[in-house]
């Protein structure tokens, strides 16, 4: 998804770099560039919207932290519990040191 969402942005930048202002075909290329520019903007922001969804699908830690942040109320503090995924990360980081 990362490559798909960022490819139009990089295409946009490359097209802008190689456009020749003096070319007779400048208008045709510029019209194509305008479409690529709009599409790259849409995909650029789409990548920001897709990232949390992908993280949710792929990461248990992200889901746990997201729930903790979104469901935490100031008037009703919830004690933080140690989850299996947090324990695994702690053990793994301790062993690698």
HUBEL-V138900 format. One record per backbone hydrogen bond with DSSP energy under -0.5 kcal/mol. NH is the residue of the N-H (numbers start at 1). CO is the residue of the C=O. Records with the same first field share a line. If there is no record, write none. Layout:
BEGIN
NH->CO, CO
END
This chain:
BEGIN
5->1
6->2
7->3
8->4
10->6
11->7
12->8
13->9
14->10
15->11
16->12
17->13
18->14
19->15
21->19
23->20
26->23
29->25
30->26
31->27
32->28
33->29
34->30
35->31
36->32
37->33
38->34
39->35
40->36
41->37
42->38
43->39
44->40
45->41
46->42
47->43
48->44
49->45
50->46
51->47
52->48
53->49
54->50
55->51
56->52
57->53
58->54
59->55
60->58
63->59
64->60
65->61
66->62
67->63
68->64
69->65
70->66
71->67
72->68
73->76
76->73
79->77
83->81
87->83
88->84
89->85
90->86
91->87
92->88
93->89
94->90
95->91
96->92
97->93
END
